[in-house]
Amino acid sequence: MRRIDLICKLIGPLFITLIDSISTEVAIIINFSMNIASVIVEYFAIARVCSVNCFHNHRHSADVSIIRFIMKFQPCNSPR
């Protein structure tokens, strides 16, 4: 996982720089669309993890309130 993270941190700015050398507007649009796509993927990943864990650990009330806000439309159906 570290290698993937390091490679992405190195290649990402290089990719945007190459596109920016062609057209700044295209680079902005690509960067914006990649950010929107990552937010959507992260939301569903968080929803999946939270539906599996189902808020069993309530010691961290701030974390639970943030997760409940994220899971507003994802009710927990786990029988645990």
CORRABEL-V964383 format. One record per backbone hydrogen bond with DSSP energy under -0.5 kcal/mol. NH is the residue of the N-H (numbers start at 1). CO is the residue of the C=O. Records with the same first field share a line. If there is no record, write none. Layout:
BEGIN
NH = CO + CO
END
This chain:
BEGIN
5 = 1
6 = 2
7 = 3
8 = 4
9 = 5
10 = 6
11 = 7
12 = 8
14 = 10
15 = 11
16 = 12
17 = 13
18 = 14
19 = 15
20 = 16
21 = 17
22 = 18 + 19
23 = 19
27 = 23
28 = 24
29 = 25
30 = 26
31 = 27
32 = 28
33 = 29
34 = 30
35 = 31
36 = 32
37 = 33
38 = 34
39 = 35
40 = 36
41 = 37
42 = 38
43 = 39
44 = 40
45 = 41
46 = 42
47 = 43
48 = 44
49 = 45
50 = 46
51 = 47
52 = 48
53 = 49
54 = 50
56 = 53
58 = 56
61 = 59
64 = 60
65 = 61
66 = 62
67 = 63
68 = 64
69 = 65
70 = 66
71 = 67
72 = 69
74 = 71
77 = 75
END
